[in-house]
Amino acid sequence: MKLDYSHLHWFNSPATNLTSGMAAETPVISGKNGGRQGEAVYCSRCGAQMADGALLCSGCGQVFSTGAALARPMSAQVVSSAPRVHYGGFWLRFLAYLIDGAVITLGAFVVAIPLVFLTGLGTLLSQVHPEEDLNDAGFWLIMAVILLLAAVSLAVTWLYHALMESSEWQATIGKKVLDLVVTDMAGCRVSFWRATGRHFAKTVSIMIYPFGHMMAGFTQQKQALHDMIAGCLVLRRDT
């Protein structure tokens, strides 16, 4: 029986045929005689070079199985098609936000209440009487407490999101409950610093509130403004 290899696409030639919304079967050819191992893999829709380990194309969003991006030491291998990726929409993300808000608030009370008594801050605050005119010392004491609480809140919120979204979970507790994960544009786990950039980019979304967040409801890849700035996606994990 004679085999026809004319339909195969090699590493250095981007594939062209693609069924809409699905990843084409992209042969991975490697080894001494079966192709050129170590060369780049290209997206079959737009021709962009795929990063190692990428699950989807950063250029057009085309979905690939993990094996499509990694050259394996085998004579020939055909990677099966991957299902369409599911993005996390606005309402799922809003519900995750509410859960995270409750978690952070509860955690702040659990930590802050013992600190107030252990540091003597409660005693100082008890000496301030709102019905009386504040002297300079009382005014600056209240301002210092407000600034301290704001700084602690900012730090806790930042570390909570950045550490958890860059962890193996790839999600905060709220997102984990709803099977959402944060990835880069290739569908891979984000670094701590990219998660940090995404968190502080929310400041820009807040500046045009609520439109920056509502963009997650109608953009093609369900990205809010801060997702676009940081180059991130929020995906629904297959269960």
Rosetta blueprint (number, residue, H / E / L):
1 M L
2 K L
3 L L
4 D L
5 Y L
6 S L
7 H L
8 L L
9 H L
10 W L
11 F L
12 N L
13 S L
14 P L
15 A L
16 T L
17 N L
18 L L
19 T L
20 S L
21 G L
22 M L
23 A L
24 A L
25 E L
26 T E
27 P E
28 V E
29 I L
30 S L
31 G L
32 K L
33 N L
34 G L
35 G L
36 R L
37 Q L
38 G L
39 E L
40 A L
41 V E
42 Y E
43 C L
44 S L
45 R L
46 C L
47 G L
48 A L
49 Q E
50 M E
51 A L
52 D L
53 G L
54 A L
55 L L
56 L E
57 C L
58 S L
59 G L
60 C L
61 G L
62 Q L
63 V E
64 F L
65 S L
66 T H
67 G H
68 A H
69 A H
70 L L
71 A L
72 R L
73 P L
74 M L
75 S L
76 A L
77 Q E
78 V E
79 V E
80 S L
81 S L
82 A L
83 P L
84 R L
85 V L
86 H L
87 Y E
88 G L
89 G L
90 F H
91 W H
92 L H
93 R H
94 F H
95 L H
96 A H
97 Y H
98 L H
99 I H
100 D H
101 G H
102 A H
103 V H
104 I H
105 T H
106 L H
107 G H
108 A H
109 F H
110 V H
111 V H
112 A H
113 I H
114 P H
115 L H
116 V H
117 F H
118 L H
119 T L
120 G L
121 L H
122 G H
123 T H
124 L H
125 L H
126 S H
127 Q L
128 V L
129 H L
130 P L
131 E L
132 E L
133 D L
134 L L
135 N L
136 D H
137 A H
138 G H
139 F H
140 W H
141 L H
142 I H
143 M H
144 A H
145 V H
146 I H
147 L H
148 L H
149 L H
150 A H
151 A H
152 V H
153 S H
154 L H
155 A H
156 V H
157 T H
158 W H
159 L H
160 Y H
161 H H
162 A H
163 L H
164 M H
165 E H
166 S L
167 S L
168 E L
169 W L
170 Q L
171 A L
172 T L
173 I H
174 G H
175 K H
176 K H
177 V H
178 L L
179 D L
180 L E
181 V E
182 V E
183 T E
184 D E
185 M L
186 A L
187 G L
188 C L
189 R E
190 V L
191 S L
192 F H
193 W H
194 R H
195 A H
196 T H
197 G H
198 R H
199 H H
200 F H
201 A H
202 K H
203 T H
204 V H
205 S H
206 I H
207 M H
208 I L
209 Y L
210 P L
211 F H
212 G H
213 H H
214 M H
215 M H
216 A H
217 G H
218 F L
219 T L
220 Q L
221 Q L
222 K L
223 Q L
224 A L
225 L H
226 H H
227 D H
228 M H
229 I H
230 A H
231 G L
232 C E
233 L E
234 V E
235 L E
236 R E
237 R L
238 D L
239 T L
